[in-house]
Amino acid sequence: MHEMGITNGILASAVEAAEAEGATRINSVTVSIGDLTDIVEDALQFAWEALTPGTMAEGGVLIVVHVPATSRCLQCGAEFEHDKWNMLCPKCESFLVEPITGRELRIDSMDVD
């Protein structure tokens, strides 16, 4: 499960940033995850629960913000939201599109004590 590795990276980055600020506890970490990634939120949450005991994030929560997939048509310039499989421009039906959002995986914020 690659979510375990991803969550471990999130946790390590959060702990490093919290320690650098002199914090002693991580109450929450908010991450943005694009809908075009293959990351499963339930697996991330499971990994968070498994990895945080014994760390400064023990008892803290992982908050996941989903970022919808959007693209821009290279033919007509339309911007539109879509799912993972259907990126056809709804305005001109072109397949020539460039992704704008949906591939994100980032830590947005943390709440620490």
C-alpha positions in Angstrom: 0.0 0.0 0.0 1.8 3.1 -1.2 -0.4 5.3 1.1 1.7 4.0 4.0 4.8 5.5 2.4 3.0 8.7 1.5 1.6 9.1 5.0 5.0 8.4 6.5 6.4 11.2 4.4 3.6 13.6 5.5 4.2 12.7 9.1 8.0 13.1 8.9 7.6 16.5 7.2 5.1 17.6 9.7 7.2 16.6 12.7 10.3 18.2 11.2 8.4 21.5 10.7 6.8 21.4 14.1 10.1 20.7 15.9 11.7 23.6 14.0 9.0 25.9 15.4 9.5 24.6 18.9 6.1 22.8 19.0 5.6 19.8 21.2 2.3 18.5 19.8 0.7 18.2 16.3 -3.1 18.6 16.6 -3.9 18.4 12.9 -2.3 18.3 9.5 -4.3 19.4 6.5 -3.3 18.0 3.1 -4.6 18.6 -0.4 -4.9 15.6 -2.7 -5.9 15.8 -6.3 -8.6 13.6 -7.7 -6.3 12.4 -10.5 -3.9 10.8 -8.0 -4.4 7.2 -7.1 -4.3 8.0 -3.4 -7.2 6.5 -1.4 -8.2 8.7 1.6 -9.3 5.7 3.7 -5.9 4.1 3.3 -4.2 7.4 4.2 -6.3 7.7 7.4 -5.5 4.1 8.3 -1.8 4.7 7.8 -2.0 7.9 9.9 -3.7 6.0 12.8 -0.9 3.3 12.5 2.1 5.6 12.3 1.3 8.4 14.8 1.4 6.6 18.1 4.5 7.4 20.0 5.1 10.6 17.9 4.2 14.2 18.6 1.2 13.7 16.2 -0.3 11.0 18.4 -4.0 11.8 18.8 -3.8 14.4 16.1 -6.0 14.2 12.9 -5.2 14.1 9.3 -7.6 16.4 7.3 -7.8 15.7 3.6 -9.0 18.3 1.1 -9.9 16.9 -2.3 -8.9 18.9 -5.3 -11.1 18.3 -8.3 -9.6 17.6 -11.7 -9.7 20.6 -14.1 -8.2 21.1 -17.5 -7.9 23.8 -20.2 -8.7 23.0 -23.8 -5.8 23.8 -26.1 -8.2 24.2 -29.0 -10.8 26.6 -27.7 -9.4 27.7 -24.3 -12.3 26.4 -22.2 -11.6 25.4 -18.7 -13.7 22.5 -17.3 -13.9 20.0 -14.5 -13.8 16.3 -15.3 -13.3 12.8 -13.9 -10.2 10.7 -14.3 -11.2 9.0 -17.5 -13.2 11.7 -19.5 -11.1 14.7 -20.3 -12.9 15.6 -23.5 -13.6 19.3 -23.8 -17.4 19.8 -23.3 -17.3 22.9 -25.5 -15.6 21.8 -28.7 -15.0 18.0 -28.0 -11.3 18.2 -28.4 -9.0 15.7 -26.7 -6.1 18.3 -26.7 -6.2 19.5 -23.1 -3.7 20.4 -20.4 -4.4 19.6 -16.8 -4.7 22.5 -14.4 -5.6 20.9 -11.1 -6.1 17.4 -9.8 -2.5 16.1 -9.4 -1.8 17.8 -6.1 -0.3 16.1 -3.0 0.8 18.8 -0.5 0.7 19.7 3.1 -1.3 22.9 3.4 -1.2 23.6 7.1 -0.8 22.3 10.6 -2.2 23.1 14.0 0.4 22.6 16.7 0.9 23.4 20.4 
